[in-house]
């Protein structure tokens, strides 16, 4: 099984491997990206019942503005019953990436949902497999880490 591309733009790539919804962010979240995120997450929930969100931040370390944060919070609250967990890997480099990781790590302490911020995609794959309620196909996927690495390292789509 490999990650199936659902949608990609120069700003993001969305895909899934079974019930794991994989997002790769090349730029900061905007309304169009959030629309796509909502659409695909709802479709995966309809198909699988429960999904795991795995986000890879390649080059988007600035927090979204207040309007988008509020919309994200509402969507998270609406879909919380259908999400096993939220795993976020920041592969970006530099000071802003360090700040982003620190902020996300702090957020895991106050979030209502299961949220993890592993350092690598290999560690993220293990976190995904350990989530309570994870489906058997995901748990038994011995190539999950390699599949996530391959998906995240695809070239950024051109404009």
Steps between C-alpha positions, in 0.01 A plus 500: 500500500633848423371850563231595248510863389162667551592856402810710458586862436821700538394563862405149615464132414220290648483123492415193699626154572195315620344694786809721550440845348842637402553871437822666385523876543729708277345832604282641774140391528246711312125477434541292183725251680257476791211441257695213341598363840136498614373339181749214498488437874121470489522259205751283688281504812206388284712216362688386814301633795813600691810665355842600619631839392871507417637840396848568364610863520767546233507876466212653691594603849296817545181459701176568313312821572219521756218432251662181373588388852135540601385306195758227573378475859136464388594232247712315754211504746256372233728217387649409839270200541630363169872558551729259683782749526690788349869441426708798382857478370689823432774427246570868431834630624609812683385707794139530385479119480636470854240748620225313312603166656510658846157657453354172376656306787338743745169466315507123556474569872175696472333341198188291556604259226792260494779705345866407448796691355768242411830611350495275192256327268629162618410595857165635375422165337557328835282756679221439246515125560486543880182709503218327689236380255732502199384265225678169443613585145688806623654318796623217278639730228873428528581758231305793646810705586646454149166585339470819703859599416439442128179704503652790695808511277313520169591822318293803588237553230567787261269799476 
